[in-house]
């Protein structure tokens, strides 16, 4: 098992979370993500940490490769303006 965490600043938590939910299959499930947890840092809804559980580091590496691909960037709608 391999755990990762990524911290993001978002403009609008509700918009960001809806976009994450709408893209979960493309973002995580196709790369083998087992589970995802989201926490707000000190209760600040614009400061979030995403914790993912992966079967292995190789699955995380595949996610990173997919995340940087033009195909991914063309499909994911973030709901954020920057």
C-alpha positions as CSV (number, residue, x, y, z in Angstrom):
1,X,0.0,0.0,0.0
2,X,1.2,3.5,-0.9
3,X,-0.2,6.7,0.6
4,X,0.1,10.2,-1.0
5,X,-1.0,13.6,0.0
6,X,-1.4,16.7,-2.1
7,X,-2.2,20.2,-0.8
8,X,-4.3,22.6,-2.9
9,X,-5.5,26.1,-2.5
10,X,-8.9,26.4,-4.1
11,X,-11.1,29.5,-4.8
12,X,-14.4,27.8,-4.0
13,X,-14.5,24.5,-2.2
14,X,-18.0,23.5,-3.4
15,X,-17.1,24.1,-7.1
16,X,-13.7,22.3,-6.7
17,X,-15.3,19.3,-4.8
18,X,-18.0,19.0,-7.5
19,X,-15.4,18.9,-10.2
20,X,-13.3,16.4,-8.3
21,X,-16.4,14.1,-7.8
22,X,-17.3,14.5,-11.5
23,X,-13.8,13.5,-12.6
24,X,-13.0,10.8,-10.0
25,X,-13.0,7.9,-12.4
26,X,-10.6,9.7,-14.8
27,X,-8.5,11.2,-12.0
28,X,-8.1,8.2,-9.6
29,X,-10.1,5.1,-10.3
30,X,-8.5,4.3,-13.8
31,X,-5.1,4.4,-12.1
32,X,-6.0,2.1,-9.3
33,X,-6.7,4.4,-6.4
34,X,-8.2,2.5,-3.5
35,X,-9.5,5.4,-1.4
36,X,-9.5,9.2,-1.3
37,X,-9.8,11.4,1.8
38,X,-10.2,15.2,1.7
39,X,-9.4,17.4,4.7
40,X,-9.6,21.1,5.1
41,X,-6.5,22.6,6.8
42,X,-7.5,24.3,10.1
43,X,-11.1,24.3,8.9
44,X,-10.2,26.6,5.9
45,X,-12.4,25.5,3.0
46,X,-9.9,27.0,0.5
47,X,-6.9,25.0,1.8
48,X,-7.4,21.3,1.2
49,X,-5.3,18.2,1.4
50,X,-6.2,15.1,-0.7
51,X,-4.9,11.8,0.8
52,X,-5.0,8.9,-1.6
53,X,-4.3,5.2,-1.0
54,X,-2.7,3.3,-3.9
55,X,-1.9,-0.4,-4.2
56,X,1.7,0.5,-5.0
57,X,4.1,3.3,-6.0
58,X,3.7,2.2,-9.6
59,X,0.0,3.0,-9.5
60,X,0.9,6.5,-8.2
61,X,3.5,6.9,-10.9
62,X,0.8,6.0,-13.5
63,X,-1.5,8.6,-12.0
64,X,1.2,11.2,-12.3
65,X,1.8,10.2,-15.9
66,X,-1.9,10.3,-16.7
67,X,-2.4,13.6,-14.9
68,X,0.2,15.3,-17.0
69,X,-1.1,13.9,-20.3
70,X,-2.9,16.2,-22.9
71,X,-5.8,13.7,-22.9
72,X,-6.3,14.2,-19.2
73,X,-6.0,18.0,-19.5
74,X,-8.5,18.1,-22.3
75,X,-11.1,16.1,-20.4
76,X,-11.0,17.4,-16.8
77,X,-13.2,20.3,-16.0
78,X,-11.9,22.0,-12.9
79,X,-14.5,24.7,-12.3
80,X,-11.6,27.0,-11.3
81,X,-10.3,30.0,-13.2
82,X,-6.7,29.6,-12.5
